Amino acid sequence: MTNTPLFIPVILGTPRQGRQSEYVAKFLVEQIATRDDVTTELIDIRKVPMTTNDAGESIKDPQFSGTVERADGLIIVAPEYNHGYPGLLKHLLDTCLKEYIHKAVGLCGVSAGPFGGTRVIQNLLPVMRELGLITIFYDLNFSNVQDLFDESGNLIDKPTYIRRLEKFMNELVWMSSVLRYGRQEVNVPASQPSPEVATSMDADAKAVGATSP
Ligand SMILES: Cc1cc2nc3c(=O)[nH]c(=O)nc-3n(C[C@H](O)[C@H](O)[C@H](O)COP(=O)(O)O)c2cc1C
C-alpha cells in the first residue's frame, strides 16, 4: 500500500460575485497545506468550463475529471441558497461518476444565517451517496459568514476554526486512507455502484428511443 500523502482537493461550489465562500475555501486550502499527510488544491467552479445546454458526463471537463480521478477524497464548500445547494455545483458534480466511487468526502456549509449551512449539507447527503462518495460524520459549518472575515479575507477567530478543521481533517484523512487501502488492496467484488445503474438506465432509455420531454 502506498504511503504517499493523500490528495484531497477543495471544491469552491459557487460562482457568485462577492461570494463569501471563497474566503472559507481559501482558508481551508491554506490550513490543509500545512499538513504533511495531505496535499490539496482549490477547484474554483468559476474556472471549470461547462456548458449549460446539456448535463452529465457528456459535458465532462477533462481537467476536473482528472483531478477527481487522482483524488483520494474531496472537500465541498457549499453555500446555502434557499436551504439547498447552488445549481451550478450540482451541474458540475453531475459531470463525473466513476471518478468518485469509493472515495471520501467532507462537507463544509456556509451561510449568512445562524445554522452554518446545515440544511445545504443535509440536502447534499443523498447526492453524495448516489455519486458513490462516502461522507464522514463530522462537518464544518461557517454561520454568519459575513462577520467571520476581515476586509482582506482573513478569518478573525482563527483558533476556533483551526481546532474544528483539525477534527474534520483527522476524520477525513482516516476515511480517505481506509478507502485508498480498500481500492488498492481489497480484492472482493464490490456491489454494482449505483451510478453505473444510472448509466445503464440511460443507455436503456436511448435504446428504446425514449426522448426528453
Ligand atoms: C439565492 C440565495 C439564497 C440564499 N439562501 C440562504 C438560506 O437559505 N439560508 C442562509 O442562511 N443564507 C442564505 N443565503 C445567503 C448565503 O448563505 C450567503 O450569501 C453566504 O455568504 C454564503 O454564500 P456566498 O458564498 O454566495 O456568499 C442565500 C443567498 C443567495 C444568493
PDBQT file of the ligand as one rigid body, heavy atoms in Angstrom, charges set to zero:
ROOT
HETATM    1  C1  LIG A 301     -30.051  32.826  -3.811  1.00  0.00    +0.000 C 
HETATM    2  C2  LIG A 301     -29.589  32.876  -2.390  1.00  0.00    +0.000 A 
HETATM    3  C3  LIG A 301     -30.277  32.197  -1.407  1.00  0.00    +0.000 A 
HETATM    4  C4  LIG A 301     -29.851  32.218  -0.079  1.00  0.00    +0.000 A 
HETATM    5  N1  LIG A 301     -30.482  31.459   0.864  1.00  0.00    +0.000 NA
HETATM    6  C5  LIG A 301     -29.998  31.393   2.121  1.00  0.00    +0.000 A 
HETATM    7  C6  LIG A 301     -30.564  30.498   3.073  1.00  0.00    +0.000 A 
HETATM    8  O1  LIG A 301     -31.475  29.746   2.799  1.00  0.00    +0.000 OA
HETATM    9  N2  LIG A 301     -30.050  30.477   4.335  1.00  0.00    +0.000 N 
HETATM   10  C7  LIG A 301     -28.991  31.293   4.697  1.00  0.00    +0.000 A 
HETATM   11  O2  LIG A 301     -28.562  31.236   5.843  1.00  0.00    +0.000 OA
HETATM   12  N3  LIG A 301     -28.420  32.135   3.802  1.00  0.00    +0.000 NA
HETATM   13  C8  LIG A 301     -28.886  32.181   2.519  1.00  0.00    +0.000 A 
HETATM   14  N4  LIG A 301     -28.267  32.975   1.568  1.00  0.00    +0.000 N 
HETATM   15  C9  LIG A 301     -27.126  33.763   1.976  1.00  0.00    +0.000 C 
HETATM   16  C10 LIG A 301     -25.824  32.986   1.717  1.00  0.00    +0.000 C 
HETATM   17  O3  LIG A 301     -25.746  31.897   2.580  1.00  0.00    +0.000 OA
HETATM   18  C11 LIG A 301     -24.706  33.960   1.883  1.00  0.00    +0.000 C 
HETATM   19  O4  LIG A 301     -24.578  34.699   0.682  1.00  0.00    +0.000 OA
HETATM   20  C12 LIG A 301     -23.378  33.404   2.332  1.00  0.00    +0.000 C 
HETATM   21  O5  LIG A 301     -22.453  34.441   2.259  1.00  0.00    +0.000 OA
HETATM   22  C13 LIG A 301     -22.848  32.206   1.549  1.00  0.00    +0.000 C 
HETATM   23  O6  LIG A 301     -22.989  32.360   0.167  1.00  0.00    +0.000 OA
HETATM   24  P1  LIG A 301     -21.881  33.071  -0.789  1.00  0.00    +0.000 P 
HETATM   25  O7  LIG A 301     -20.665  32.226  -0.801  1.00  0.00    +0.000 OA
HETATM   26  O8  LIG A 301     -22.567  33.147  -2.124  1.00  0.00    +0.000 OA
HETATM   27  O9  LIG A 301     -21.608  34.434  -0.219  1.00  0.00    +0.000 OA
HETATM   28  C14 LIG A 301     -28.701  32.972   0.256  1.00  0.00    +0.000 A 
HETATM   29  C15 LIG A 301     -28.006  33.674  -0.754  1.00  0.00    +0.000 A 
HETATM   30  C16 LIG A 301     -28.415  33.611  -2.057  1.00  0.00    +0.000 A 
HETATM   31  C17 LIG A 301     -27.611  34.315  -3.119  1.00  0.00    +0.000 C 
ENDROOT
TORSDOF 0
